[in-house]
């Protein structure tokens, strides 16, 4: 799988699937989650309410589920719940799982290209360098059918951190 690092707004990505840094409720929030919900339009909330009928207690940390992309350029959105460091969720395996489970979700829907944000590096309080190390380790050891992973950073500083980690 080819790995590309770039800066920009992930909602503009023309990949098969964009990964959302969701929370367990799947009902939207700030940061990437809010931007994705605005870009996808109101049908995304309806789809997420439907998912909550399957995940009545919310989507567990480290898991990933897909919905359509609705009004976004990407065909799919893969919602994953990163560990919240501010709530004491400090296990790197949980963050790695977000990357690997998102790739698994991409395989199930047949997505060949995927874009990730810096999962857990915002409101959830993880250090950007740590997220980069864990994320790149997960992406670079992937051997399945997804051919392209783009990591879309929201600032040039964040992009530099990921470039150094790579
Ligand atoms: P979390 O709750 O998992 O920490 P956040 O959405 O708060 O998720 O932040 C994750 C990262 O995404 C942060 O580095 C933030 O700057 C970045 N980010 C916020 N909005 C966007 C966007 N539209 N596109 C790409 N990255 C974004």
Backbone and ligand atoms as CSV (ligand in chain L), in Angstrom:
chain,resi,resn,atom,element,x,y,z
A,1,UNK,N,N,0.845,-1.200,0.000
A,1,UNK,CA,C,0.000,0.000,0.000
A,1,UNK,C,C,0.879,1.248,0.000
A,2,UNK,N,N,0.563,2.145,-0.902
A,2,UNK,CA,C,1.285,3.415,-0.947
A,2,UNK,C,C,0.765,4.334,0.171
A,3,UNK,N,N,1.677,5.043,0.839
A,3,UNK,CA,C,1.287,5.987,1.897
A,3,UNK,C,C,1.669,7.390,1.449
A,4,UNK,N,N,0.702,8.302,1.461
A,4,UNK,CA,C,0.956,9.704,1.123
A,4,UNK,C,C,0.605,10.578,2.313
A,5,UNK,N,N,1.434,11.582,2.554
A,5,UNK,CA,C,1.149,12.565,3.616
A,5,UNK,C,C,0.861,13.902,2.959
A,6,UNK,N,N,-0.207,14.570,3.406
A,6,UNK,CA,C,-0.556,15.848,2.807
A,6,UNK,C,C,-1.230,16.730,3.867
A,7,UNK,N,N,-1.357,18.017,3.567
A,7,UNK,CA,C,-2.115,18.876,4.483
A,7,UNK,C,C,-3.352,19.387,3.764
A,8,UNK,N,N,-4.389,19.657,4.522
A,8,UNK,CA,C,-5.625,20.150,3.931
A,8,UNK,C,C,-6.831,19.729,4.748
A,9,UNK,N,N,-7.992,19.910,4.121
A,9,UNK,CA,C,-9.273,19.558,4.741
A,9,UNK,C,C,-9.685,18.189,4.200
A,10,UNK,N,N,-9.810,17.226,5.086
A,10,UNK,CA,C,-10.059,15.845,4.657
A,10,UNK,C,C,-11.400,15.690,3.948
A,11,UNK,N,N,-12.329,16.615,4.192
A,11,UNK,CA,C,-13.651,16.486,3.556
A,11,UNK,C,C,-13.581,16.712,2.044
A,12,UNK,N,N,-12.476,17.282,1.548
A,12,UNK,CA,C,-12.328,17.500,0.106
A,12,UNK,C,C,-11.660,16.323,-0.600
A,13,UNK,N,N,-11.243,15.310,0.143
A,13,UNK,CA,C,-10.472,14.207,-0.435
A,13,UNK,C,C,-11.295,13.398,-1.449
A,14,UNK,N,N,-10.681,13.137,-2.579
A,14,UNK,CA,C,-11.321,12.322,-3.613
A,14,UNK,C,C,-10.762,10.910,-3.564
A,15,UNK,N,N,-10.994,10.270,-2.445
A,15,UNK,CA,C,-10.609,8.875,-2.262
A,15,UNK,C,C,-11.903,8.062,-2.140
A,16,UNK,N,N,-11.775,6.743,-2.135
A,16,UNK,CA,C,-12.980,5.915,-1.993
A,16,UNK,C,C,-13.594,6.087,-0.600
A,17,UNK,N,N,-12.746,6.191,0.423
A,17,UNK,CA,C,-13.258,6.253,1.801
A,17,UNK,C,C,-12.462,7.238,2.636
A,18,UNK,N,N,-13.185,8.070,3.370
A,18,UNK,CA,C,-12.573,9.010,4.315
A,18,UNK,C,C,-12.853,8.498,5.728
A,19,UNK,N,N,-11.816,8.469,6.560
A,19,UNK,CA,C,-11.981,8.020,7.948
A,19,UNK,C,C,-12.373,9.203,8.821
A,20,UNK,N,N,-13.377,8.980,9.656
A,20,UNK,CA,C,-13.850,9.999,10.588
A,20,UNK,C,C,-13.353,9.684,11.994
A,21,UNK,N,N,-12.820,10.701,12.672
A,21,UNK,CA,C,-12.485,10.581,14.094
A,21,UNK,C,C,-13.766,10.799,14.884
A,22,UNK,N,N,-14.553,9.734,14.973
A,22,UNK,CA,C,-15.875,9.816,15.590
A,22,UNK,C,C,-15.767,9.661,17.104
A,23,UNK,N,N,-16.887,9.797,17.777
A,23,UNK,CA,C,-16.939,9.370,19.172
A,23,UNK,C,C,-17.928,8.212,19.267
A,24,UNK,N,N,-17.968,7.561,20.413
A,24,UNK,CA,C,-18.776,6.340,20.547
A,24,UNK,C,C,-20.235,6.546,20.189
A,25,UNK,N,N,-20.745,7.742,20.427
A,25,UNK,CA,C,-22.173,7.982,20.182
A,25,UNK,C,C,-22.493,7.973,18.693
A,26,UNK,N,N,-21.503,8.213,17.840
A,26,UNK,CA,C,-21.664,8.326,16.383
A,26,UNK,C,C,-22.596,9.478,15.995
A,27,UNK,N,N,-22.890,10.354,16.919
A,27,UNK,CA,C,-23.868,11.408,16.640
A,27,UNK,C,C,-23.236,12.740,16.259
A,28,UNK,N,N,-21.959,12.726,15.981
A,28,UNK,CA,C,-21.309,13.962,15.556
A,28,UNK,C,C,-20.668,14.668,16.732
A,29,UNK,N,N,-19.756,15.589,16.412
A,29,UNK,CA,C,-19.036,16.314,17.452
A,29,UNK,C,C,-18.268,17.445,16.807
A,30,UNK,N,N,-17.142,17.816,17.411
A,30,UNK,CA,C,-16.338,18.905,16.850
A,30,UNK,C,C,-15.253,18.359,15.938
A,31,UNK,N,N,-14.296,19.201,15.599
A,31,UNK,CA,C,-13.126,18.773,14.823
A,31,UNK,C,C,-13.498,18.126,13.499
A,32,UNK,N,N,-12.787,17.060,13.145
A,32,UNK,CA,C,-13.032,16.347,11.891
A,32,UNK,C,C,-14.484,15.874,11.813
A,33,UNK,N,N,-14.962,15.366,12.920
A,33,UNK,CA,C,-16.316,14.807,12.970
A,33,UNK,C,C,-17.350,15.851,12.536
A,34,UNK,N,N,-17.247,17.052,13.094
A,34,UNK,CA,C,-18.182,18.114,12.738
A,34,UNK,C,C,-18.056,18.497,11.274
A,35,UNK,N,N,-16.810,18.589,10.791
A,35,UNK,CA,C,-16.580,18.963,9.388
A,35,UNK,C,C,-17.163,17.907,8.451
A,36,UNK,N,N,-16.991,16.642,8.796
A,36,UNK,CA,C,-17.510,15.556,7.951
A,36,UNK,C,C,-19.037,15.565,7.961
A,37,UNK,N,N,-19.628,15.765,9.124
A,37,UNK,CA,C,-21.097,15.808,9.168
A,37,UNK,C,C,-21.640,16.987,8.355
A,38,UNK,N,N,-20.967,18.138,8.407
A,38,UNK,CA,C,-21.433,19.284,7.606
A,38,UNK,C,C,-21.286,18.995,6.118
A,39,UNK,N,N,-20.152,18.390,5.748
A,39,UNK,CA,C,-19.891,18.152,4.320
A,39,UNK,C,C,-20.774,17.041,3.753
A,40,UNK,N,N,-21.082,16.056,4.568
A,40,UNK,CA,C,-21.879,14.920,4.078
A,40,UNK,C,C,-23.362,15.253,4.018
A,41,UNK,N,N,-23.794,16.207,4.858
A,41,UNK,CA,C,-25.210,16.581,4.879
A,41,UNK,C,C,-26.002,15.744,5.876
A,42,UNK,N,N,-27.292,16.085,6.039
A,42,UNK,CA,C,-28.113,15.508,7.122
A,42,UNK,C,C,-28.364,14.006,7.003
A,43,UNK,N,N,-28.244,13.442,5.798
A,43,UNK,CA,C,-28.466,11.997,5.670
A,43,UNK,C,C,-27.462,11.192,6.499
A,44,UNK,N,N,-26.286,11.799,6.763
A,44,UNK,CA,C,-25.289,11.073,7.565
A,44,UNK,C,C,-25.791,10.831,8.986
A,45,UNK,N,N,-26.453,11.826,9.569
A,45,UNK,CA,C,-26.997,11.646,10.927
A,45,UNK,C,C,-28.028,10.531,10.951
A,46,UNK,N,N,-28.843,10.472,9.909
A,46,UNK,CA,C,-29.855,9.410,9.824
A,46,UNK,C,C,-29.170,8.042,9.762
A,47,UNK,N,N,-28.123,7.948,8.941
A,47,UNK,CA,C,-27.394,6.679,8.819
A,47,UNK,C,C,-26.756,6.302,10.156
A,48,UNK,N,N,-26.214,7.303,10.842
A,48,UNK,CA,C,-25.552,7.029,12.125
A,48,UNK,C,C,-26.567,6.608,13.185
A,49,UNK,N,N,-27.756,7.198,13.134
A,49,UNK,CA,C,-28.808,6.750,14.065
A,49,UNK,C,C,-29.144,5.286,13.801
A,50,UNK,N,N,-29.143,4.903,12.515
A,50,UNK,CA,C,-29.387,3.501,12.165
A,50,UNK,C,C,-28.320,2.580,12.734
A,51,UNK,N,N,-27.064,3.028,12.674
A,51,UNK,CA,C,-25.968,2.213,13.234
A,51,UNK,C,C,-26.135,2.026,14.734
A,52,UNK,N,N,-26.670,3.049,15.381
A,52,UNK,CA,C,-26.853,2.955,16.843
A,52,UNK,C,C,-27.899,1.917,17.223
A,53,UNK,N,N,-28.740,1.498,16.250
A,53,UNK,CA,C,-29.661,0.395,16.552
A,53,UNK,C,C,-28.898,-0.919,16.625
A,54,UNK,N,N,-27.749,-0.974,15.945
A,54,UNK,CA,C,-26.888,-2.167,16.040
A,54,UNK,C,C,-25.945,-2.055,17.235
A,55,UNK,N,N,-25.421,-0.842,17.448
A,55,UNK,CA,C,-24.462,-0.601,18.535
A,55,UNK,C,C,-25.173,0.238,19.595
A,56,UNK,N,N,-26.053,-0.411,20.357
A,56,UNK,CA,C,-26.914,0.365,21.264
A,56,UNK,C,C,-26.116,1.104,22.335
A,57,UNK,N,N,-24.980,0.532,22.745
A,57,UNK,CA,C,-24.156,1.218,23.761
A,57,UNK,C,C,-23.088,2.089,23.123
A,58,UNK,N,N,-23.171,2.292,21.823
A,58,UNK,CA,C,-22.168,3.094,21.123
A,58,UNK,C,C,-21.087,2.195,20.529
A,59,UNK,N,N,-20.339,2.753,19.579
A,59,UNK,CA,C,-19.250,1.996,18.943
A,59,UNK,C,C,-18.052,1.983,19.897
A,60,UNK,N,N,-17.520,0.785,20.198
A,60,UNK,CA,C,-16.391,0.731,21.143
A,60,UNK,C,C,-15.123,1.400,20.586
A,61,UNK,N,N,-14.291,1.870,21.462
A,61,UNK,CA,C,-12.985,2.439,21.101
A,61,UNK,C,C,-12.187,1.392,20.319
A,62,UNK,N,N,-11.586,1.843,19.207
A,62,UNK,CA,C,-10.753,0.941,18.405
A,62,UNK,C,C,-11.492,0.211,17.303
A,63,UNK,N,N,-12.818,0.371,17.240
A,63,UNK,CA,C,-13.601,-0.295,16.187
A,63,UNK,C,C,-13.914,0.699,15.071
A,64,UNK,N,N,-14.410,0.205,13.935
A,64,UNK,CA,C,-14.706,1.050,12.778
A,64,UNK,C,C,-15.928,0.514,12.038
A,65,UNK,N,N,-16.775,1.436,11.583
A,65,UNK,CA,C,-17.943,1.064,10.765
A,65,UNK,C,C,-18.072,2.058,9.612
A,66,UNK,N,N,-18.675,1.613,8.514
A,66,UNK,CA,C,-18.788,2.453,7.318
A,66,UNK,C,C,-20.215,2.931,7.096
A,67,UNK,N,N,-20.327,4.140,6.557
A,67,UNK,CA,C,-21.598,4.658,6.021
A,67,UNK,C,C,-21.286,5.214,4.634
A,68,UNK,N,N,-22.319,5.494,3.837
A,68,UNK,CA,C,-22.066,6.238,2.598
A,68,UNK,C,C,-21.475,7.623,2.904
A,69,UNK,N,N,-20.881,8.227,1.887
A,69,UNK,CA,C,-20.323,9.572,2.030
A,69,UNK,C,C,-21.342,10.669,1.766
A,70,UNK,N,N,-22.500,10.282,1.230
A,70,UNK,CA,C,-23.579,11.236,0.920
A,70,UNK,C,C,-23.042,12.405,0.089
A,71,UNK,N,N,-23.072,13.632,0.569
A,71,UNK,CA,C,-22.695,14.772,-0.289
A,71,UNK,C,C,-21.188,15.032,-0.360
A,72,UNK,N,N,-20.382,14.198,0.282
A,72,UNK,CA,C,-18.920,14.362,0.177
A,72,UNK,C,C,-18.433,13.746,-1.132
A,73,UNK,N,N,-17.267,14.200,-1.618
A,73,UNK,CA,C,-16.705,13.577,-2.817
A,73,UNK,C,C,-16.384,12.086,-2.615
A,74,UNK,N,N,-15.985,11.708,-1.401
A,74,UNK,CA,C,-15.684,10.305,-1.125
A,74,UNK,C,C,-16.975,9.490,-1.090
A,75,UNK,N,N,-16.883,8.271,-1.597
A,75,UNK,CA,C,-18.080,7.429,-1.664
A,75,UNK,C,C,-18.485,6.915,-0.276
A,76,UNK,N,N,-17.487,6.741,0.584
A,76,UNK,CA,C,-17.733,6.135,1.898
A,76,UNK,C,C,-17.099,6.969,3.003
A,77,UNK,N,N,-17.690,6.856,4.197
A,77,UNK,CA,C,-17.071,7.374,5.420
A,77,UNK,C,C,-16.901,6.186,6.363
A,78,UNK,N,N,-15.703,6.043,6.890
A,78,UNK,CA,C,-15.450,4.990,7.875
A,78,UNK,C,C,-15.283,5.678,9.233
A,79,UNK,N,N,-16.187,5.370,10.144
A,79,UNK,CA,C,-16.202,6.010,11.455
A,79,UNK,C,C,-15.437,5.137,12.438
A,80,UNK,N,N,-14.416,5.712,13.041
A,80,UNK,CA,C,-13.681,4.954,14.052
A,80,UNK,C,C,-13.561,5.802,15.311
A,81,UNK,N,N,-13.520,5.125,16.452
A,81,UNK,CA,C,-13.476,5.829,17.742
A,81,UNK,C,C,-12.081,5.687,18.332
A,82,UNK,N,N,-11.351,6.795,18.337
A,82,UNK,CA,C,-10.019,6.793,18.915
A,82,UNK,C,C,-10.074,6.797,20.436
A,83,UNK,N,N,-8.978,6.347,21.065
A,83,UNK,CA,C,-8.901,6.436,22.527
A,83,UNK,C,C,-8.782,7.893,22.968
A,84,UNK,N,N,-9.470,8.214,24.047
A,84,UNK,CA,C,-9.453,9.578,24.594
A,84,UNK,C,C,-8.439,9.643,25.737
A,85,UNK,N,N,-7.274,10.206,25.445
A,85,UNK,CA,C,-6.220,10.287,26.459
A,85,UNK,C,C,-6.684,11.089,27.677
A,86,UNK,N,N,-7.496,12.098,27.422
A,86,UNK,CA,C,-7.989,12.937,28.518
A,86,UNK,C,C,-8.925,12.170,29.453
A,87,UNK,N,N,-9.408,11.007,28.989
A,87,UNK,CA,C,-10.258,10.156,29.837
A,87,UNK,C,C,-9.470,8.936,30.312
A,88,UNK,N,N,-8.130,8.992,30.180
A,88,UNK,CA,C,-7.296,7.908,30.687
A,88,UNK,C,C,-7.093,6.755,29.719
A,89,UNK,N,N,-7.536,6.925,28.444
A,89,UNK,CA,C,-7.353,5.850,27.456
A,89,UNK,C,C,-5.986,6.041,26.784
A,90,UNK,N,N,-4.971,5.375,27.341
A,90,UNK,CA,C,-3.581,5.623,26.937
A,90,UNK,C,C,-2.940,4.419,26.260
A,91,UNK,N,N,-3.716,3.378,25.965
A,91,UNK,CA,C,-3.151,2.157,25.375
A,91,UNK,C,C,-2.913,2.357,23.872
A,92,UNK,N,N,-1.652,2.318,23.421
A,92,UNK,CA,C,-1.374,2.508,21.989
A,92,UNK,C,C,-2.050,1.460,21.107
A,93,UNK,N,N,-2.313,0.272,21.663
A,93,UNK,CA,C,-2.960,-0.783,20.867
A,93,UNK,C,C,-4.355,-0.351,20.417
A,94,UNK,N,N,-5.021,0.461,21.223
A,94,UNK,CA,C,-6.354,0.953,20.851
A,94,UNK,C,C,-6.267,1.894,19.658
A,95,UNK,N,N,-5.246,2.738,19.648
A,95,UNK,CA,C,-5.088,3.679,18.535
A,95,UNK,C,C,-4.660,2.934,17.270
A,96,UNK,N,N,-3.745,1.990,17.425
A,96,UNK,CA,C,-3.350,1.168,16.276
A,96,UNK,C,C,-4.569,0.469,15.687
A,97,UNK,N,N,-5.418,-0.047,16.576
A,97,UNK,CA,C,-6.616,-0.758,16.145
A,97,UNK,C,C,-7.521,0.133,15.284
A,98,UNK,N,N,-7.592,1.416,15.585
A,98,UNK,CA,C,-8.403,2.323,14.757
A,98,UNK,C,C,-7.919,2.317,13.311
A,99,UNK,N,N,-6.608,2.313,13.124
A,99,UNK,CA,C,-6.049,2.292,11.770
A,99,UNK,C,C,-6.296,0.939,11.101
A,100,UNK,N,N,-6.036,-0.156,11.801
A,100,UNK,CA,C,-6.176,-1.483,11.178
A,100,UNK,C,C,-7.655,-1.833,10.966
A,101,UNK,N,N,-8.517,-1.477,11.916
A,101,UNK,CA,C,-9.945,-1.775,11.746
A,101,UNK,C,C,-10.561,-0.919,10.638
A,102,UNK,N,N,-10.057,0.300,10.462
A,102,UNK,CA,C,-10.546,1.146,9.362
A,102,UNK,C,C,-10.157,0.527,8.021
A,103,UNK,N,N,-8.954,-0.017,7.946
A,103,UNK,CA,C,-8.531,-0.694,6.715
A,103,UNK,C,C,-9.380,-1.941,6.469
A,104,UNK,N,N,-9.717,-2.639,7.525
A,104,UNK,CA,C,-10.568,-3.820,7.391
A,104,UNK,C,C,-11.961,-3.409,6.902
A,105,UNK,N,N,-12.484,-2.320,7.431
A,105,UNK,CA,C,-13.790,-1.818,6.975
A,105,UNK,C,C,-13.710,-1.429,5.497
A,106,UNK,N,N,-12.585,-0.841,5.099
A,106,UNK,CA,C,-12.400,-0.475,3.683
A,106,UNK,C,C,-12.433,-1.728,2.802
A,107,UNK,N,N,-11.802,-2.779,3.260
A,107,UNK,CA,C,-11.808,-4.027,2.487
A,107,UNK,C,C,-13.234,-4.545,2.308
A,108,UNK,N,N,-14.026,-4.486,3.380
A,108,UNK,CA,C,-15.390,-5.036,3.339
A,108,UNK,C,C,-16.233,-4.286,2.309
A,109,UNK,N,N,-16.060,-2.971,2.182
A,109,UNK,CA,C,-16.863,-2.197,1.221
A,109,UNK,C,C,-16.180,-2.099,-0.142
A,110,UNK,N,N,-14.999,-2.663,-0.265
A,110,UNK,CA,C,-14.309,-2.652,-1.556
A,110,UNK,C,C,-13.583,-1.361,-1.867
A,111,UNK,N,N,-13.316,-0.546,-0.857
A,111,UNK,CA,C,-12.577,0.709,-1.080
A,111,UNK,C,C,-11.101,0.406,-1.288
A,112,UNK,N,N,-10.527,1.013,-2.312
A,112,UNK,CA,C,-9.103,0.805,-2.620
A,112,UNK,C,C,-8.243,1.950,-2.121
A,113,UNK,N,N,-8.848,3.107,-1.930
A,113,UNK,CA,C,-8.089,4.263,-1.440
A,113,UNK,C,C,-8.808,4.835,-0.222
A,114,UNK,N,N,-8.005,5.299,0.740
A,114,UNK,CA,C,-8.554,5.707,2.033
A,114,UNK,C,C,-7.778,6.928,2.530
A,115,UNK,N,N,-8.463,7.842,3.188
A,115,UNK,CA,C,-7.796,9.013,3.769
A,115,UNK,C,C,-8.040,9.031,5.271
A,116,UNK,N,N,-6.965,9.185,6.028
A,116,UNK,CA,C,-7.038,9.234,7.492
A,116,UNK,C,C,-6.750,10.641,8.000
A,117,UNK,N,N,-7.447,11.094,9.030
A,117,UNK,CA,C,-6.990,12.275,9.775
A,117,UNK,C,C,-6.038,11.811,10.876
A,118,UNK,N,N,-5.519,12.762,11.643
A,118,UNK,CA,C,-4.652,12.423,12.783
A,118,UNK,C,C,-5.552,12.021,13.956
A,119,UNK,N,N,-5.994,10.757,13.913
A,119,UNK,CA,C,-6.938,10.236,14.904
A,119,UNK,C,C,-6.436,10.480,16.324
A,120,UNK,N,N,-7.286,10.966,17.177
A,120,UNK,CA,C,-7.027,11.183,18.620
A,120,UNK,C,C,-6.045,12.315,18.924
A,121,UNK,N,N,-5.558,13.022,17.890
A,121,UNK,CA,C,-4.564,14.078,18.141
A,121,UNK,C,C,-5.211,15.441,18.387
A,122,UNK,N,N,-6.538,15.501,18.429
A,122,UNK,CA,C,-7.219,16.769,18.677
A,122,UNK,C,C,-7.791,16.812,20.081
A,123,UNK,N,N,-9.106,16.850,20.145
A,123,UNK,CA,C,-9.804,16.915,21.437
A,123,UNK,C,C,-9.420,15.725,22.336
A,124,UNK,N,N,-9.096,14.580,21.726
A,124,UNK,CA,C,-8.786,13.385,22.517
A,124,UNK,C,C,-7.363,13.385,23.084
A,125,UNK,N,N,-6.584,14.436,22.781
A,125,UNK,CA,C,-5.423,14.737,23.599
A,125,UNK,C,C,-4.139,13.964,23.395
A,126,UNK,N,N,-4.035,13.142,22.334
A,126,UNK,CA,C,-2.773,12.428,22.108
A,126,UNK,C,C,-1.750,13.352,21.466
A,127,UNK,N,N,-0.485,13.099,21.772
A,127,UNK,CA,C,0.617,13.838,21.175
A,127,UNK,C,C,0.711,13.486,19.680
A,128,UNK,N,N,0.862,14.505,18.836
A,128,UNK,CA,C,0.870,14.286,17.384
A,128,UNK,C,C,1.966,13.314,16.955
A,129,UNK,N,N,3.152,13.422,17.569
A,129,UNK,CA,C,4.260,12.534,17.182
A,129,UNK,C,C,3.941,11.079,17.522
A,130,UNK,N,N,3.263,10.886,18.628
A,130,UNK,CA,C,2.899,9.526,19.031
A,130,UNK,C,C,1.855,8.944,18.068
A,131,UNK,N,N,0.885,9.776,17.699
A,131,UNK,CA,C,-0.130,9.332,16.739
A,131,UNK,C,C,0.539,8.990,15.404
A,132,UNK,N,N,1.500,9.812,15.003
A,132,UNK,CA,C,2.203,9.568,13.733
A,132,UNK,C,C,2.967,8.240,13.789
A,133,UNK,N,N,3.669,7.996,14.870
A,133,UNK,CA,C,4.440,6.752,14.997
A,133,UNK,C,C,3.529,5.531,14.962
A,134,UNK,N,N,2.456,5.596,15.734
A,134,UNK,CA,C,1.527,4.454,15.822
A,134,UNK,C,C,0.798,4.276,14.490
A,135,UNK,N,N,0.330,5.380,13.912
A,135,UNK,CA,C,-0.413,5.310,12.654
A,135,UNK,C,C,0.449,4.785,11.514
A,136,UNK,N,N,1.664,5.296,11.416
A,136,UNK,CA,C,2.540,4.869,10.316
A,136,UNK,C,C,2.986,3.422,10.494
A,137,UNK,N,N,3.160,2.988,11.738
A,137,UNK,CA,C,3.507,1.573,11.967
A,137,UNK,C,C,2.369,0.679,11.478
A,138,UNK,N,N,1.148,1.082,11.788
A,138,UNK,CA,C,-0.002,0.277,11.354
A,138,UNK,C,C,-0.128,0.290,9.832
A,139,UNK,N,N,0.003,1.450,9.223
A,139,UNK,CA,C,-0.182,1.560,7.768
A,139,UNK,C,C,0.929,0.841,7.016
A,140,UNK,N,N,2.168,0.965,7.507
A,140,UNK,CA,C,3.282,0.397,6.735
A,140,UNK,C,C,3.358,-1.118,6.879
A,141,UNK,N,N,2.686,-1.693,7.877
A,141,UNK,CA,C,2.701,-3.158,7.980
A,141,UNK,C,C,1.474,-3.788,7.306
A,142,UNK,N,N,0.616,-2.963,6.721
A,142,UNK,CA,C,-0.597,-3.479,6.062
A,142,UNK,C,C,-0.249,-4.165,4.739
A,143,UNK,N,N,-0.866,-5.331,4.497
A,143,UNK,CA,C,-0.550,-6.092,3.284
A,143,UNK,C,C,-1.791,-6.482,2.484
A,144,UNK,N,N,-2.947,-5.905,2.778
A,144,UNK,CA,C,-4.189,-6.299,2.100
A,144,UNK,C,C,-4.440,-5.558,0.799
A,145,UNK,N,N,-5.691,-5.596,0.315
A,145,UNK,CA,C,-6.034,-5.078,-1.023
A,145,UNK,C,C,-6.165,-3.555,-1.149
A,146,UNK,N,N,-6.172,-2.814,-0.068
A,146,UNK,CA,C,-6.229,-1.345,-0.195
A,146,UNK,C,C,-4.882,-0.872,-0.743
A,147,UNK,N,N,-4.906,-0.038,-1.785
A,147,UNK,CA,C,-3.662,0.304,-2.483
A,147,UNK,C,C,-3.098,1.678,-2.112
A,148,UNK,N,N,-3.952,2.555,-1.563
A,148,UNK,CA,C,-3.487,3.913,-1.241
A,148,UNK,C,C,-4.059,4.383,0.090
A,149,UNK,N,N,-3.174,4.834,0.986
A,149,UNK,CA,C,-3.612,5.504,2.221
A,149,UNK,C,C,-3.023,6.898,2.224
A,150,UNK,N,N,-3.887,7.895,2.298
A,150,UNK,CA,C,-3.445,9.282,2.429
A,150,UNK,C,C,-3.706,9.728,3.865
A,151,UNK,N,N,-2.725,10.351,4.481
A,151,UNK,CA,C,-2.939,10.945,5.805
A,151,UNK,C,C,-3.049,12.450,5.580
A,152,UNK,N,N,-4.186,13.020,5.969
A,152,UNK,CA,C,-4.464,14.432,5.682
A,152,UNK,C,C,-4.388,15.209,6.988
A,153,UNK,N,N,-3.329,16.028,7.091
A,153,UNK,CA,C,-3.077,16.801,8.307
A,153,UNK,C,C,-3.654,18.200,8.159
A,154,UNK,N,N,-4.055,18.751,9.288
A,154,UNK,CA,C,-4.790,20.010,9.246
A,154,UNK,C,C,-3.873,21.223,9.340
A,155,UNK,N,N,-2.563,21.025,9.496
A,155,UNK,CA,C,-1.628,22.158,9.539
A,155,UNK,C,C,-0.291,21.698,8.982
A,156,UNK,N,N,0.523,22.652,8.561
A,156,UNK,CA,C,1.852,22.307,8.054
A,156,UNK,C,C,2.741,21.778,9.177
A,157,UNK,N,N,2.535,22.269,10.407
A,157,UNK,CA,C,3.288,21.746,11.555
A,157,UNK,C,C,2.996,20.263,11.753
A,158,UNK,N,N,1.728,19.918,11.697
A,158,UNK,CA,C,1.344,18.508,11.857
A,158,UNK,C,C,1.934,17.678,10.714
A,159,UNK,N,N,1.909,18.234,9.508
A,159,UNK,CA,C,2.482,17.516,8.363
A,159,UNK,C,C,3.969,17.247,8.592
A,160,UNK,N,N,4.694,18.236,9.127
A,160,UNK,CA,C,6.126,18.056,9.406
A,160,UNK,C,C,6.365,16.936,10.416
A,161,UNK,N,N,5.528,16.882,11.432
A,161,UNK,CA,C,5.665,15.828,12.453
A,161,UNK,C,C,5.524,14.447,11.805
A,162,UNK,N,N,4.543,14.294,10.939
A,162,UNK,CA,C,4.332,13.007,10.258
A,162,UNK,C,C,5.467,12.708,9.295
A,163,UNK,N,N,5.946,13.734,8.591
A,163,UNK,CA,C,7.072,13.507,7.656
A,163,UNK,C,C,8.290,13.027,8.423
A,164,UNK,N,N,8.543,13.619,9.580
A,164,UNK,CA,C,9.696,13.190,10.403
A,164,UNK,C,C,9.523,11.752,10.863
A,165,UNK,N,N,8.286,11.403,11.235
A,165,UNK,CA,C,8.029,10.033,11.699
A,165,UNK,C,C,8.203,9.024,10.575
A,166,UNK,N,N,7.886,9.462,9.359
A,166,UNK,CA,C,8.017,8.557,8.206
A,166,UNK,C,C,9.491,8.365,7.863
L,1,LIG,P1,P,-10.106,13.490,18.177
L,1,LIG,O1,O,-11.359,13.753,18.974
L,1,LIG,O2,O,-9.982,12.043,17.726
L,1,LIG,O3,O,-8.880,13.995,18.864
L,1,LIG,P2,P,-10.310,15.831,16.414
L,1,LIG,O4,O,-11.271,15.981,15.296
L,1,LIG,O5,O,-10.497,16.700,17.616
L,1,LIG,O6,O,-10.317,14.262,16.789
L,1,LIG,O7,O,-8.824,16.084,15.892
L,1,LIG,C1,C,-8.063,15.149,15.169
L,1,LIG,C2,C,-7.135,15.887,14.217
L,1,LIG,O8,O,-7.855,16.300,13.065
L,1,LIG,C3,C,-6.523,17.176,14.795
L,1,LIG,O9,O,-5.141,17.189,14.449
L,1,LIG,C4,C,-7.289,18.288,14.071
L,1,LIG,O10,O,-6.488,19.450,13.907
L,1,LIG,C5,C,-7.550,17.644,12.740
L,1,LIG,N1,N,-8.676,18.201,11.936
L,1,LIG,C6,C,-9.721,18.954,12.339
L,1,LIG,N2,N,-10.529,19.237,11.301
L,1,LIG,C7,C,-9.991,18.644,10.200
L,1,LIG,C8,C,-10.332,18.572,8.812
L,1,LIG,N3,N,-11.433,19.164,8.328
L,1,LIG,N4,N,-9.525,17.865,7.970
L,1,LIG,C9,C,-8.412,17.246,8.437
L,1,LIG,N5,N,-8.032,17.266,9.729
L,1,LIG,C10,C,-8.803,17.968,10.601
